[in-house]
Amino acid sequence: MIRSIVKGLSWRMFAGFDTLVVTAAVMFWKTGGFNVHAILSLALGIVGMELVTKTALYAFHERMWERQKAVVKLAPIKSHLYYGEAMD
C-alpha cells in the first residue's frame, strides 16, 4: 500500500507540472492577458486538488489490480501458429 502511494505521489509531481502549464496556457488564452497572480492561483489550486484525488484513486486502482492478481491466475496464451504446432 505504501509503495502505491509513493508511486502515485511521484507520478503526480510530473503530471501536476503538466496541469500547471496547461491551466496557465488556457487562462492566458481565455483572458487575453497575463495576470500572473490569477493564473498561478487557479493553476496551483487545480494541481493541489488533483494531487489528493488522483493519488487516492491511483492507490485504490493499484490495490484492485493486486487483489485481482491474487484471485485470478491467468494461463499464458499459447499460439499454435507461433509455436509451429499443428492444430487438431
MOSUL-V998535 format. One record per residue. RES is the residue in one letter. PHI is phi as a letter, one per 30 degrees, with the letter a starting at -180 (* if undefined). Layout:
# MOSUL-V998535
res & phi
RES & PHI
RES & PHI
This chain:
# MOSUL-V998535
res & phi
M & *
I & d
R & d
S & d
I & d
V & d
K & d
G & d
L & d
S & d
W & d
R & d
M & d
F & d
A & d
G & d
F & d
D & d
T & d
L & d
V & d
V & d
T & d
A & d
A & d
V & d
M & d
F & d
W & d
K & d
T & d
G & i
G & b
F & b
N & c
V & e
H & d
A & d
I & d
L & d
S & d
L & d
A & d
L & d
G & d
I & d
V & d
G & d
M & d
E & d
L & e
V & d
T & d
K & d
T & d
A & d
L & d
Y & d
A & d
F & d
H & d
E & d
R & d
M & d
W & d
E & d
R & d
Q & d
K & d
A & d
V & d
V & c
K & c
L & d
A & d
P & d
I & d
K & c
S & d
H & d
L & d
Y & d
Y & d
G & i
E & c
A & d
M & d
D & d
